[in-house]
Amino acid sequence: PQRVYVTGFRVELGVRELKAFRSTDGGATYQPMSTSGLVASPSSAMLIAGVSAQDPDLVYARVTFQDNAPNNDALFRSTDAGATWTPIFAHATSVTALVRQNGDLVVANRYAEAWISRAPSHGAAWEPLAGAPHINCLAENSAGAVYACTQNYAPSDETRDDAGIMTSTDLA
């Protein structure tokens, strides 16, 4: 409960540099984290996707715009509180990620594609989730229900989910 991870960026002389910090005392003090190992472009942002409920040193970060394309995100894992980073998922679209309380990782996009990495693989193995809606955001409540921001409208030539928010307890 005392671990805090914070990310952002700084632009100096026209160069955007990713910044990451961690606190072990609830935010009273912060130490810089490494961003080496992260693949990023001049337009990238680093966003904390989640922290393991079982191990506060196991943290996941999503990096946007990896090759300066508008939709090209990746998920990275650190097992040492952000000292080093390993790529575990990349896709040619903008994705959202959820680190579930049970240790499962879920990644999805607005093109009705979703994947799961079941614990304890921590992103080493992925499988597609069949029948996923068009997902823009993911969250989980304390009871383990997953909520997804979905596509409740679309032009007549596109598929829609007919709901702005959907929920699932089994991801099926």
ABEGO torsion letter per residue (X at the ends): XABBBBBBBBBBGGBBBBBBBBBAAGGABBBBBBABGBBBBAABBBBBAEBBAABAABBBBBBBGAAGBABBBBBBBBAAGGABBBBABBBABBBBBBBBAAGBBBBBBAAGBBBBBBOAAGGABBBBBBGBBBBABBBBBAAGBBBBBBBABBBAABBBAGBABBBBAAGX
